[in-house]
């Protein structure tokens, strides 16, 4: 049995180690109870359509978690912080309006994050490990994406930001990007260096083949030099 009297005489580092171990065991026990409510298959947890209003405790070994079609309104900094093996989070179709700035910090193996169809007004800090990010159908508007938010995401291949009332294309975008969906926003203009390097005419973005700008007021024919480095012209209005 844990001796609380002995604990208080230990040094701070040992106290911290013991506390973290107890916290881990606590999360493990709660994670098991979640698997009674939801479906746990190996390291994947399916908690879709369970009328949840918050992220439930998850088994520590969880790698994939599906929390779609619930009523989760906020993502707290401790909801996923103890899940160091987490690779995918899917929060599609909740009512998330607030995410703590460091809610995904430290998730070094997270490569897929879906926040589709929520009420998010501000993107938090994103882990550099992401290769898929879907924030479509939210409320990011003019100020919801921080400056250079995607710059250090060197493995990011898919970025979906459609239906967010955006009035600009968030730059810079990593060279790894293959698909960028920005349709049905309020983007009215772009610069010649949005995708290309105007100082280096030999620069080519071979990977970025899928750009969607349809449903925006922008006229793509006004900036033809903005696409010279791309393998194909973006989908959008040309007249």
ROSE-4610 file (N, C-alpha, C; in Angstrom, 1 decimal, always signed):
// ROSE-4610
residu = [X/X/X/X/X/X/X/X/X/X/X/X/X/X/X/X/X/X/X/X/X/X/X/X/X/X/X/X/X/X/X/X/X/X/X/X/X/X/X/X/X/X/X/X/X/X/X/X/X/X/X/X/X/X/X/X/X/X/X/X/X/X/X/X/X/X/X/X/X/X/X/X/X/X/X/X/X/X/X/X/X/X/X/X/X/X/X/X/X/X/X/X/X/X/X/X/X/X/X/X/X/X/X/X/X/X/X/X/X/X/X/X/X/X/X/X/X/X/X/X/X/X/X/X/X/X/X/X/X/X/X/X/X/X/X/X/X/X/X/X/X/X/X/X/X/X/X/X/X/X/X/X/X/X/X/X/X/X/X/X/X/X/X/X/X/X/X/X/X/X/X/X/X/X/X/X/X/X/X/X/X/X/X/X/X/X/X/X/X/X/X/X/X/X/X/X/X/X/X/X/X/X/X/X/X/X/X/X/X/X/X/X/X/X/X/X/X/X/X/X/X/X/X/X/X/X/X/X/X/X/X/X/X/X/X/X/X/X/X/X/X/X/X/X/X/X/X/X/X/X/X/X/X/X/X/X/X/X/X/X/X/X/X/X/X/X/X/X/X/X/X/X/X/X/X/X/X/X/X/X/X/X/X/X/X/X/X/X/X/X/X/X/X/X/X/X/X/X/X/X/X/X/X/X/X/X/X/X/X/X/X/X/X/X/X/X/X/X/X/X/X/X/X/X/X/X/X/X/X/X/X/X/X/X/X/X/X/X/X/X/X/X/X/X/X/X/X/X/X/X/X/X/X/X/X/X/X/X/X/X/X/X/X/X/X/X/X/X/X/X/X/X/X/X/X/X/X/X/X/X/X/X/X/X/X/X/X/X/X/X/X/X/X/X/X/X/X/X/X/X/X/X/X/X/X/X/X/X/X/X/X/X/X/X/X/X/X/X/X/X/X/X/X/X/X/X/X/X/X/X/X/X/X/X/X/X/X/X/X/X/X/X/X/X/X/X/X/X/X/X/X/X/X/X/X/X/X/X/X/X/X/X/X/X/X/X/X/X/X/X/X/X/X/X/X/X/X/X/X/X/X/X/X/X/X/X/X/X/X/X/X/X/X/X/X/X/X/X/X/X/X/X/X/X/X/X/X/X/X/X/X/X/X/X/X/X/X/X/X/X/X/X/X/X/X/X/X/X/X/X/X/X/X/X/X/X/X/X/X/X/X/X/X/X/X/X/X/X/X/X/X/X/X/X/X/X/X/X/X/X/X/X/X/X/X/X/X/X/X/X/X/X/X/X/X/X/X/X/X/X/X/X/X/X/X/X/X/X/X/X/X/X/X/X/X/X/X/X/X/X/X/X/X/X/X/X/X/X/X/X/X/X/X/X/X/X/X/X/X/X/X/X/X/X/X/X/X/X/X/X/X/X/X/X/X/X/X/X/X/X/X/X/X/X/X/X/X/X/X/X/X/X/X/X/X/X/X/X/X/X/X/X/X/X/X/X/X/X/X/X/X/X/X/X/X/X/X/X/X/X/X/X/X/X/X/X/X/X/X/X/X/X/X/X/X/X/X/X/X/X/X/X/X/X/X/X/X/X/X/X/X/X/X/X/X/X/X]
num = [1/1/1/2/2/2/3/3/3/4/4/4/5/5/5/6/6/6/7/7/7/8/8/8/9/9/9/10/10/10/11/11/11/12/12/12/13/13/13/14/14/14/15/15/15/16/16/16/17/17/17/18/18/18/19/19/19/20/20/20/21/21/21/22/22/22/23/23/23/24/24/24/25/25/25/26/26/26/27/27/27/28/28/28/29/29/29/30/30/30/31/31/31/32/32/32/33/33/33/34/34/34/35/35/35/36/36/36/37/37/37/38/38/38/39/39/39/40/40/40/41/41/41/42/42/42/43/43/43/44/44/44/45/45/45/46/46/46/47/47/47/48/48/48/49/49/49/50/50/50/51/51/51/52/52/52/53/53/53/54/54/54/55/55/55/56/56/56/57/57/57/58/58/58/59/59/59/60/60/60/61/61/61/62/62/62/63/63/63/64/64/64/65/65/65/66/66/66/67/67/67/68/68/68/69/69/69/70/70/70/71/71/71/72/72/72/73/73/73/74/74/74/75/75/75/76/76/76/77/77/77/78/78/78/79/79/79/80/80/80/81/81/81/82/82/82/83/83/83/84/84/84/85/85/85/86/86/86/87/87/87/88/88/88/89/89/89/90/90/90/91/91/91/92/92/92/93/93/93/94/94/94/95/95/95/96/96/96/97/97/97/98/98/98/99/99/99/100/100/100/101/101/101/102/102/102/103/103/103/104/104/104/105/105/105/106/106/106/107/107/107/108/108/108/109/109/109/110/110/110/111/111/111/112/112/112/113/113/113/114/114/114/115/115/115/116/116/116/117/117/117/118/118/118/119/119/119/120/120/120/121/121/121/122/122/122/123/123/123/124/124/124/125/125/125/126/126/126/127/127/127/128/128/128/129/129/129/130/130/130/131/131/131/132/132/132/133/133/133/134/134/134/135/135/135/136/136/136/137/137/137/138/138/138/139/139/139/140/140/140/141/141/141/142/142/142/143/143/143/144/144/144/145/145/145/146/146/146/147/147/147/148/148/148/149/149/149/150/150/150/151/151/151/152/152/152/153/153/153/154/154/154/155/155/155/156/156/156/157/157/157/158/158/158/159/159/159/160/160/160/161/161/161/162/162/162/163/163/163/164/164/164/165/165/165/166/166/166/167/167/167/168/168/168/169/169/169/170/170/170/171/171/171/172/172/172/173/173/173/174/174/174/175/175/175/176/176/176/177/177/177/178/178/178/179/179/179/180/180/180/181/181/181/182/182/182/183/183/183/184/184/184/185/185/185/186/186/186/187/187/187/188/188/188/189/189/189/190/190/190/191/191/191/192/192/192/193/193/193/194/194/194/195/195/195/196/196/196/197/197/197/198/198/198/199/199/199/200/200/200/201/201/201/202/202/202/203/203/203/204/204/204/205/205/205/206/206/206/207/207/207/208/208/208/209/209/209/210/210/210/211/211/211/212/212/212/213/213/213/214/214/214/215/215/215/216/216/216/217/217/217/218/218/218/219/219/219/220/220/220/221/221/221/222/222/222/223/223/223/224/224/224/225/225/225/226/226/226/227/227/227/228/228/228/229/229/229/230/230/230/231/231/231/232/232/232/233/233/233/234/234/234/235/235/235/236/236/236/237/237/237/238/238/238/239/239/239]
x = [+0.8/+0.0/+0.9/+0.5/+1.3/+1.3/+2.5/+2.6/+2.7/+1.7/+1.7/+2.6/+2.8/+3.8/+5.2/+5.5/+6.9/+7.1/+6.0/+6.1/+6.6/+6.1/+6.4/+7.9/+8.6/+10.1/+11.0/+10.4/+11.1/+11.5/+12.6/+12.9/+11.9/+11.9/+10.9/+10.9/+12.1/+12.2/+11.5/+11.7/+11.1/+9.6/+9.2/+7.8/+7.1/+7.8/+7.2/+7.1/+8.1/+8.1/+6.9/+6.8/+5.7/+4.3/+4.2/+2.9/+2.6/+3.5/+3.3/+2.9/+3.5/+3.2/+1.8/+1.4/+0.0/-1.0/-0.6/-1.5/-1.7/-0.6/-0.7/-1.6/-1.4/-2.3/-3.8/-4.0/-5.4/-6.0/-5.2/-5.7/-5.9/-5.1/-5.2/-6.5/-6.8/-8.1/-9.3/-9.2/-10.3/-10.5/-9.3/-9.3/-10.1/-9.9/-10.6/-12.1/-12.5/-13.9/-14.5/-13.7/-14.1/-14.4/-13.6/-13.7/-15.0/-15.6/-16.8/-18.0/-17.8/-18.8/-18.6/-17.4/-17.0/-16.5/-16.0/-15.4/-13.9/-13.2/-11.7/-11.2/-10.6/-10.0/-8.5/-7.8/-6.4/-6.1/-5.4/-5.0/-5.9/-7.0/-8.0/-9.2/-9.7/-10.9/-11.9/-13.1/-14.2/-15.3/-15.5/-16.5/-17.4/-17.8/-18.6/-20.1/-20.7/-22.2/-22.6/-21.9/-22.2/-22.7/-23.1/-23.6/-22.6/-21.3/-20.3/-20.2/-20.0/-19.8/-18.4/-17.5/-16.1/-15.3/-14.0/-13.2/-13.0/-13.4/-13.3/-11.9/-11.6/-10.3/-10.0/-8.8/-8.5/-7.3/-7.3/-6.2/-4.8/-3.8/-2.6/-1.9/-2.2/-1.6/-2.3/-3.4/-4.2/-3.4/-3.6/-2.9/-3.9/-5.1/-6.2/-7.4/-8.0/-9.2/-10.3/-11.5/-12.6/-13.6/-13.9/-14.9/-15.9/-16.3/-17.2/-18.6/-19.3/-20.8/-21.2/-20.4/-20.8/-21.1/-21.0/-21.4/-20.2/-19.0/-17.8/-17.6/-17.5/-17.4/-16.1/-15.2/-13.9/-12.9/-11.6/-10.5/-9.5/-9.4/-8.5/-7.1/-6.1/-4.7/-4.4/-5.1/-4.8/-5.6/-6.5/-7.3/-6.5/-5.4/-4.6/-3.1/-2.7/-1.3/-0.6/-1.3/-0.6/-0.6/-1.0/-1.1/+0.0/+1.2/+2.4/+2.5/+1.6/+1.6/+0.5/-0.2/-1.3/-0.9/-1.6/-1.3/-2.4/-3.6/-4.8/-5.9/-6.4/-7.5/-8.6/-9.8/-10.9/-12.1/-12.3/-13.3/-14.4/-14.6/-15.5/-16.9/-17.6/-19.0/-19.3/-18.6/-18.9/-19.3/-19.2/-19.5/-18.4/-17.1/-15.9/-15.8/-15.7/-15.5/-14.2/-13.6/-12.4/-11.5/-10.2/-9.1/-8.0/-7.6/-6.4/-5.2/-4.4/-3.3/-2.3/-2.1/-1.2/-1.9/-3.1/-3.9/-3.2/-2.5/-1.8/-0.3/+0.2/+1.6/+2.2/+3.3/+3.9/+3.4/+2.5/+2.0/+2.9/+4.1/+5.1/+4.9/+3.9/+3.6/+2.3/+1.6/+0.3/+0.5/-0.1/+0.1/-1.3/-2.4/-3.7/-4.6/-5.1/-6.0/-7.2/-8.4/-9.6/-10.5/-10.7/-11.6/-12.7/-13.1/-14.1/-15.5/-16.1/-17.5/-17.6/-17.0/-17.1/-17.4/-17.0/-17.2/-16.0/-14.8/-13.5/-13.2/-12.8/-12.5/-11.0/-10.2/-8.8/-8.1/-7.1/-6.3/-5.3/-5.0/-4.0/-2.6/-1.6/-0.3/-0.5/+0.1/+0.0/+1.3/+1.3/+2.5/+3.2/+4.5/+5.2/+5.1/+4.6/+4.5/+3.3/+2.4/+1.1/+1.4/+0.7/+0.7/-0.7/-1.7/-3.1/-3.8/-4.4/-5.1/-6.4/-7.5/-8.8/-9.5/-9.6/-10.3/-11.5/-12.0/-13.1/-14.3/-15.2/-16.5/-16.4/-15.5/-15.4/-15.6/-15.1/-15.3/-14.0/-13.0/-11.7/-11.6/-12.3/-12.3/-11.0/-10.9/-9.6/-8.5/-8.8/-7.8/-7.6/-8.3/-8.2/-7.0/-6.2/-4.9/-3.8/-2.9/-1.8/-0.8/+0.0/+0.9/+2.0/+2.3/+3.2/+2.8/+1.5/+1.0/+1.5/+1.7/+2.0/+3.4/+4.2/+5.6/+6.5/+6.4/+7.3/+6.7/+5.5/+4.9/+5.5/+6.7/+7.5/+7.0/+6.1/+5.5/+4.1/+3.5/+2.1/+1.9/+1.0/+0.6/-0.8/-1.7/-3.1/-3.6/-4.1/-4.6/-6.0/-7.0/-8.4/-8.8/-9.1/-9.6/-10.8/-11.6/-12.7/-13.9/-14.7/-15.8/-15.4/-14.6/-14.1/-14.2/-14.8/-14.8/-13.4/-12.4/-11.1/-11.1/-10.3/-10.2/-8.7/-7.9/-6.6/-6.1/-5.0/-4.4/-3.3/-3.3/-2.3/-0.9/+0.0/+1.4/+2.4/+3.6/+4.1/+3.5/+3.5/+3.0/+4.2/+4.3/+5.4/+5.5/+6.7/+6.9/+6.4/+6.1/+5.6/+4.1/+3.4/+2.0/+1.6/+0.6/+0.1/-1.3/-2.1/-3.5/-3.8/-4.4/-4.8/-6.2/-7.2/-8.6/-9.0/-9.4/-9.8/-11.1/-11.9/-13.1/-14.1/-15.0/-16.1/-15.7/-14.7/-14.3/-14.5/-13.8/-14.0/-12.6/-11.8/-10.5/-10.7/-10.1/-10.3/-9.1/-7.9/-6.7/-5.6/-4.5/-3.3/-2.1/-0.9/+0.3/+1.0/+1.9/+2.7/+3.6/+3.9/+4.8/+4.0/+2.7/+1.9/+2.3/+2.5/+2.9/+4.4/+4.8/+6.0/+7.1/+8.3/+9.4/+9.8/+9.4/+9.6/+11.0/+11.9/+13.3/+14.1/+13.4/+14.1/+13.1/+13.3/+12.4/+12.6/+13.6/+13.8/+13.0/+12.5/+11.7/+10.5/+10.2/+9.0/+8.4/+7.1/+6.4/+5.7/+6.5/+5.9/+4.8/+4.9/+4.0/+2.6/+2.5/+1.2/+0.3/-0.4/-1.2/-2.7/-3.1/-4.6/-4.8/-5.2/-5.5/-7.0/-7.8/-9.2/-9.5/-9.8/-10.2/-11.6/-12.3/-13.7/-14.6/-15.6/-16.5/-15.9/-14.8/-14.2/-14.4/-14.4/-14.6/-13.3/-12.2/-10.9/-11.0/-10.4/-10.3/-8.9/-8.7/-7.3/-6.6/-7.3/-6.6/-5.9/-6.1/-5.4/-4.0/-3.7/-2.3/-1.7/-1.5/-1.0/+0.4/+1.2/+2.5/+2.6/+1.4/+1.4/+1.3/+1.2/+1.0/+2.1/+3.1/+4.1/+4.9/+5.0/+5.8/+5.0/+3.7/+2.8/+2.6/+2.4/+2.1/+0.8/-0.2/-1.5/-2.1/-2.9/-3.6/-4.7/-4.8/-5.8/-7.2/-8.1/-9.5/-10.1/-10.8/-11.3/-11.8/-12.3/-12.9/-11.8/-11.9/-10.9/-11.5/-12.7/-13.3/-14.0]
y = [-1.2/+0.0/+1.2/+2.3/+3.5/+4.2/+4.6/+5.2/+6.7/+7.5/+8.9/+9.6/+9.0/+9.7/+9.6/+8.4/+8.2/+9.2/+9.4/+10.1/+11.6/+12.2/+13.6/+13.8/+12.8/+12.9/+12.7/+12.3/+12.1/+13.4/+13.4/+14.6/+14.9/+16.2/+16.6/+15.7/+15.3/+14.5/+13.1/+12.5/+11.2/+11.4/+12.4/+12.7/+12.9/+13.6/+13.8/+12.4/+11.6/+10.3/+9.4/+9.4/+8.6/+9.1/+10.5/+11.1/+10.7/+10.9/+10.6/+9.1/+8.2/+6.8/+6.5/+7.2/+7.0/+7.6/+8.7/+9.3/+8.4/+7.8/+6.9/+5.7/+5.1/+4.0/+4.4/+5.7/+6.2/+6.3/+6.8/+6.9/+5.5/+4.5/+3.2/+2.6/+2.8/+2.2/+2.9/+4.2/+4.9/+4.5/+4.3/+3.9/+2.5/+1.7/+0.4/+0.6/+1.5/+1.8/+2.4/+3.1/+3.7/+2.6/+1.5/+0.4/-0.4/-0.2/-0.9/-0.1/+1.2/+2.1/+2.1/+2.2/+2.3/+0.9/+1.0/-0.3/-0.1/-1.0/-0.9/-2.2/-2.0/-3.1/-2.9/-3.7/-3.6/-2.2/-1.3/+0.0/+1.1/+0.7/+1.7/+1.8/+3.0/+3.2/+3.9/+3.3/+3.9/+4.4/+5.7/+6.3/+7.2/+6.7/+7.5/+7.5/+8.7/+8.8/+8.2/+8.7/+8.2/+9.4/+10.5/+11.6/+12.2/+12.0/+12.5/+14.0/+14.7/+16.1/+16.5/+15.5/+15.7/+14.5/+14.7/+13.5/+12.6/+11.3/+10.3/+9.9/+9.4/+8.8/+7.6/+7.5/+6.5/+5.6/+4.4/+3.5/+4.1/+4.0/+4.7/+4.2/+3.0/+2.5/+2.9/+3.7/+4.1/+4.7/+4.3/+4.9/+5.6/+5.1/+5.8/+5.9/+7.1/+7.4/+8.1/+7.6/+8.1/+8.6/+9.9/+10.5/+11.3/+10.8/+11.5/+11.5/+12.5/+12.6/+12.6/+13.4/+13.6/+15.0/+15.4/+16.8/+17.4/+17.1/+17.6/+19.1/+19.9/+21.4/+22.0/+21.3/+21.8/+20.7/+21.0/+20.1/+20.7/+20.0/+20.5/+20.0/+20.6/+20.3/+18.9/+18.4/+17.1/+15.9/+16.2/+15.2/+14.1/+14.5/+13.6/+13.5/+14.4/+14.6/+13.3/+12.3/+11.1/+10.0/+10.3/+9.3/+9.5/+9.1/+9.3/+8.4/+7.5/+6.7/+7.0/+8.1/+8.5/+8.9/+8.3/+8.6/+9.3/+9.1/+9.7/+10.1/+11.3/+11.8/+12.2/+11.7/+12.1/+12.7/+14.0/+14.7/+15.3/+14.6/+15.1/+15.2/+16.3/+16.5/+16.5/+17.4/+17.7/+19.1/+19.8/+21.2/+21.9/+21.4/+22.0/+23.5/+24.3/+25.8/+26.3/+25.5/+25.9/+24.8/+25.1/+24.1/+24.7/+24.2/+24.7/+24.8/+25.8/+26.1/+24.9/+24.2/+23.1/+21.7/+21.6/+20.4/+19.2/+19.6/+18.5/+18.6/+19.4/+19.5/+18.3/+17.8/+16.6/+15.3/+15.4/+14.2/+14.0/+13.5/+13.4/+12.4/+11.5/+10.5/+10.8/+11.9/+12.2/+12.6/+11.9/+12.2/+12.5/+12.2/+12.6/+13.2/+14.4/+15.1/+15.7/+15.2/+15.6/+16.4/+17.7/+18.6/+19.1/+18.3/+18.7/+18.9/+19.9/+20.2/+20.4/+21.5/+21.9/+23.4/+24.1/+25.5/+26.3/+25.8/+26.3/+27.6/+28.6/+29.9/+30.2/+29.3/+29.5/+28.2/+28.0/+26.8/+26.9/+25.8/+25.8/+25.4/+25.3/+24.9/+23.4/+23.2/+21.9/+21.1/+19.8/+19.0/+18.9/+19.0/+18.9/+17.6/+16.6/+15.2/+15.1/+16.0/+15.9/+15.7/+14.8/+14.7/+14.9/+14.8/+15.1/+16.0/+17.1/+18.0/+18.4/+18.2/+18.6/+19.5/+20.8/+21.7/+22.4/+21.6/+22.2/+22.4/+23.3/+23.6/+24.0/+25.0/+25.6/+27.1/+27.9/+29.3/+30.1/+29.7/+30.3/+31.8/+32.2/+33.6/+34.2/+35.5/+36.2/+35.9/+35.7/+35.6/+34.2/+33.2/+31.9/+31.1/+31.5/+30.8/+31.7/+31.3/+32.1/+32.3/+33.3/+33.6/+32.4/+31.9/+30.8/+29.5/+29.3/+28.2/+26.8/+26.8/+25.5/+25.4/+26.4/+26.5/+25.3/+24.9/+23.8/+22.4/+22.3/+21.0/+20.3/+19.9/+19.4/+18.2/+17.4/+16.2/+16.3/+17.6/+17.8/+17.6/+16.6/+16.4/+16.8/+16.7/+17.0/+18.1/+19.2/+20.3/+20.8/+20.6/+20.9/+22.1/+23.2/+24.4/+25.0/+24.2/+24.8/+25.1/+26.1/+26.6/+27.1/+28.1/+28.7/+30.2/+30.8/+32.3/+32.9/+32.2/+32.7/+33.8/+34.8/+35.9/+35.9/+34.9/+34.9/+33.4/+33.2/+31.9/+31.9/+31.0/+31.0/+30.5/+31.4/+31.1/+31.3/+30.7/+29.8/+28.4/+27.7/+26.3/+25.4/+24.3/+23.4/+22.7/+22.5/+21.9/+20.5/+19.8/+18.5/+18.4/+19.5/+19.6/+19.0/+18.1/+17.6/+18.0/+18.3/+18.8/+19.9/+21.0/+22.1/+22.5/+22.3/+22.6/+23.9/+24.9/+26.2/+26.7/+25.7/+26.1/+26.7/+27.5/+28.1/+28.9/+29.8/+30.8/+32.1/+33.1/+34.5/+35.1/+34.2/+34.6/+35.5/+36.7/+37.6/+37.8/+37.5/+37.7/+36.8/+36.7/+36.0/+36.7/+36.5/+37.1/+36.1/+36.6/+35.8/+34.8/+35.1/+34.2/+33.4/+33.3/+32.5/+31.0/+30.5/+29.1/+29.0/+30.0/+29.9/+30.9/+30.7/+31.5/+32.5/+33.8/+34.7/+35.1/+34.7/+35.0/+33.8/+32.7/+31.5/+30.9/+31.2/+30.7/+29.2/+28.6/+27.1/+26.3/+27.0/+26.4/+25.7/+24.5/+23.8/+23.0/+23.1/+22.4/+21.2/+20.1/+19.0/+18.2/+18.3/+17.6/+18.2/+19.5/+20.2/+20.2/+19.1/+18.9/+19.1/+19.3/+19.4/+20.7/+21.8/+23.0/+23.4/+23.6/+23.9/+25.3/+26.2/+27.6/+27.9/+27.0/+27.2/+27.7/+28.5/+29.0/+30.2/+30.8/+32.0/+33.1/+34.4/+35.5/+35.8/+35.1/+35.4/+35.0/+35.8/+35.5/+35.1/+33.8/+33.2/+33.8/+34.2/+34.7/+36.0/+36.7/+37.9/+37.8/+36.6/+36.3/+35.0/+35.0/+33.8/+33.4/+34.3/+34.0/+33.3/+33.3/+32.6/+31.1/+30.6/+29.1/+28.5/+29.3/+28.8/+27.6/+27.5/+26.5/+25.2/+25.3/+24.2/+23.2/+21.9/+21.0/+21.2/+21.8/+22.1/+23.4/+24.1/+25.2/+24.9/+25.6/+25.3/+25.4/+24.6/+24.7/+26.0/+26.7/+28.0/+28.8/+30.0/+30.9/+31.6/+31.5/+32.1/+33.3/+33.6/+34.8/+35.7]
z = [+0.0/+0.0/+0.0/-0.7/-0.8/+0.5/+1.0/+2.3/+2.1/+2.4/+2.2/+3.1/+4.3/+5.3/+4.8/+4.2/+3.6/+2.4/+1.6/+0.4/+0.6/+1.8/+2.0/+2.3/+2.7/+3.0/+1.8/+0.6/-0.6/-1.2/-2.1/-2.8/-3.9/-4.4/-5.4/-6.7/-7.1/-8.4/-8.2/-7.0/-6.7/-6.5/-5.9/-5.7/-7.0/-7.9/-9.3/-10.0/-9.9/-10.6/-10.1/-8.8/-8.2/-8.6/-8.6/-8.9/-10.4/-11.3/-12.7/-12.9/-12.1/-12.2/-11.8/-10.6/-10.1/-11.1/-11.8/-12.7/-13.9/-14.4/-15.5/-15.2/-14.0/-13.6/-13.5/-13.1/-13.0/-14.4/-15.4/-16.7/-17.3/-17.0/-17.5/-17.0/-15.7/-15.2/-15.9/-16.0/-16.7/-18.1/-18.8/-20.2/-20.4/-19.4/-19.5/-19.4/-18.5/-18.4/-19.7/-20.4/-21.7/-22.7/-22.6/-23.6/-23.3/-22.1/-21.9/-22.6/-22.6/-23.3/-24.8/-25.2/-26.7/-27.2/-28.4/-28.9/-29.1/-28.4/-28.4/-29.2/-30.3/-31.1/-31.2/-30.4/-30.3/-29.8/-30.6/-30.1/-30.7/-31.3/-31.9/-31.0/-30.7/-29.9/-30.8/-30.9/-31.6/-30.6/-30.6/-29.7/-30.5/-31.7/-32.5/-32.0/-32.1/-31.9/-30.5/-29.5/-28.1/-27.2/-27.9/-27.1/-26.1/-26.3/-25.4/-25.5/-24.3/-24.3/-23.9/-23.8/-23.5/-24.0/-24.1/-24.5/-23.4/-23.6/-22.4/-22.2/-21.0/-20.8/-21.7/-22.2/-23.2/-22.7/-23.1/-22.8/-23.2/-22.4/-22.7/-24.0/-24.4/-25.7/-26.9/-26.8/-27.9/-29.0/-30.3/-31.5/-32.4/-32.4/-33.2/-32.4/-32.5/-31.7/-32.6/-32.6/-33.4/-32.5/-32.5/-31.6/-32.4/-33.6/-34.5/-34.0/-34.4/-34.2/-32.7/-32.0/-30.5/-30.3/-29.0/-28.7/-27.9/-28.2/-27.5/-27.9/-26.9/-27.2/-27.0/-26.2/-25.9/-25.8/-26.3/-26.2/-25.2/-24.1/-23.0/-23.2/-22.5/-22.7/-22.2/-21.3/-20.8/-21.4/-22.4/-23.0/-23.7/-24.3/-25.1/-24.6/-23.7/-23.3/-22.9/-22.3/-21.8/-22.9/-24.1/-25.1/-26.1/-25.7/-26.5/-27.8/-28.0/-29.2/-30.2/-29.9/-30.7/-32.1/-33.1/-34.5/-35.2/-34.8/-35.4/-34.4/-34.6/-33.9/-34.9/-34.7/-35.6/-34.7/-34.8/-34.1/-35.0/-36.1/-37.1/-36.5/-36.9/-36.6/-35.1/-34.3/-32.9/-32.9/-31.7/-31.6/-31.0/-31.3/-30.7/-31.1/-30.1/-30.4/-29.7/-28.9/-28.2/-28.0/-28.3/-28.2/-27.4/-26.3/-25.6/-26.5/-26.4/-27.3/-27.3/-26.2/-26.2/-26.1/-26.6/-26.5/-27.3/-28.4/-29.2/-29.1/-28.2/-28.0/-27.4/-27.9/-27.3/-28.0/-28.9/-29.6/-30.8/-30.6/-31.6/-32.7/-32.5/-33.5/-34.2/-33.9/-34.4/-35.9/-36.8/-38.2/-38.9/-38.3/-38.9/-37.8/-38.2/-37.3/-38.1/-37.8/-38.5/-37.5/-37.8/-37.0/-37.9/-38.9/-39.9/-39.2/-39.6/-39.2/-37.7/-37.3/-35.9/-35.8/-34.7/-34.6/-34.2/-34.7/-34.2/-34.8/-34.0/-34.4/-34.4/-33.7/-33.6/-33.6/-34.5/-34.5/-33.5/-32.7/-31.7/-32.3/-31.5/-32.0/-32.6/-33.7/-34.3/-34.3/-34.1/-34.0/-35.4/-35.5/-36.8/-37.5/-36.8/-37.4/-38.3/-38.3/-39.1/-40.6/-41.2/-42.7/-43.3/-42.4/-42.9/-41.9/-42.4/-41.5/-42.2/-41.6/-42.1/-41.1/-41.4/-40.6/-41.4/-42.3/-43.2/-42.3/-42.8/-42.2/-40.8/-40.5/-39.2/-39.3/-38.4/-38.3/-38.1/-38.9/-38.7/-39.1/-40.1/-40.5/-40.8/-40.6/-40.9/-39.9/-38.7/-37.6/-37.0/-37.5/-36.9/-37.1/-38.1/-38.4/-38.1/-37.2/-36.9/-38.1/-38.1/-39.1/-39.1/-40.3/-40.5/-39.7/-39.6/-38.8/-39.4/-40.7/-41.3/-41.8/-41.5/-42.0/-41.6/-40.4/-39.9/-40.0/-40.7/-40.8/-42.1/-42.0/-43.2/-43.8/-43.1/-43.6/-44.1/-44.0/-44.3/-45.8/-46.1/-47.5/-47.9/-46.9/-47.2/-46.2/-46.8/-46.0/-46.5/-45.7/-46.1/-45.2/-45.8/-45.1/-45.7/-46.5/-47.2/-46.2/-46.6/-45.8/-44.4/-44.4/-43.2/-43.2/-44.2/-44.3/-44.3/-44.9/-45.0/-46.1/-45.9/-46.9/-47.5/-47.1/-47.7/-47.7/-48.4/-48.4/-47.4/-46.4/-45.3/-45.9/-45.8/-46.2/-45.1/-45.2/-46.3/-46.1/-47.2/-47.2/-47.4/-46.7/-46.8/-48.2/-48.7/-50.0/-50.1/-49.0/-49.0/-49.4/-49.4/-49.7/-51.0/-51.0/-52.3/-52.6/-51.6/-51.8/-50.9/-51.4/-50.7/-51.1/-50.2/-50.5/-49.8/-50.5/-50.0/-50.6/-51.2/-51.8/-50.9/-51.4/-50.6/-49.4/-49.7/-48.7/-49.3/-48.8/-49.3/-49.8/-50.4/-50.9/-52.2/-52.2/-53.4/-54.2/-53.6/-54.3/-53.9/-54.7/-54.3/-54.9/-54.3/-54.8/-55.7/-56.5/-57.4/-56.6/-55.4/-54.6/-53.6/-53.8/-52.9/-52.9/-54.1/-54.3/-54.9/-55.7/-56.4/-55.8/-56.2/-55.8/-56.9/-56.8/-57.8/-58.0/-57.1/-57.2/-57.8/-58.0/-58.5/-59.5/-60.8/-61.8/-62.1/-61.6/-61.7/-60.7/-59.7/-58.6/-59.1/-58.8/-59.2/-58.0/-57.9/-56.8/-57.5/-57.6/-58.3/-57.5/-56.2/-55.4/-55.4/-55.4/-55.2/-56.5/-56.6/-57.8/-57.7/-56.4/-56.2/-55.4/-56.0/-55.4/-55.8/-54.8/-55.0/-54.5/-55.4/-55.1/-55.6/-56.1/-56.6/-55.4/-55.8/-54.7/-54.0/-54.5/-54.0/-55.0/-54.6/-55.6/-56.4/-56.1/-56.8/-58.3/-59.1/-60.6/-60.8/-61.1/-61.2/-62.4/-63.4/-64.7/-64.4/-63.3/-63.0/-62.6/-62.1/-61.6/-62.2/-63.5/-64.2/-63.7/-63.3/-62.9/-61.5/-60.8/-59.5/-59.7/-60.9/-61.1/-61.9/-62.3/-63.3/-62.7/-61.4/-60.8/-60.5/-60.7/-60.4/-61.5/-61.2/-62.3/-63.1/-62.4/-63.0/-62.4/-63.1/-62.6/-61.6/-60.5/-59.5/-60.1/-59.5/-59.8/-59.3/-60.1/-59.7/-60.9/-60.6/-61.6/-62.4/-63.7/-64.7/-65.5/-65.2/-65.9/-64.9]
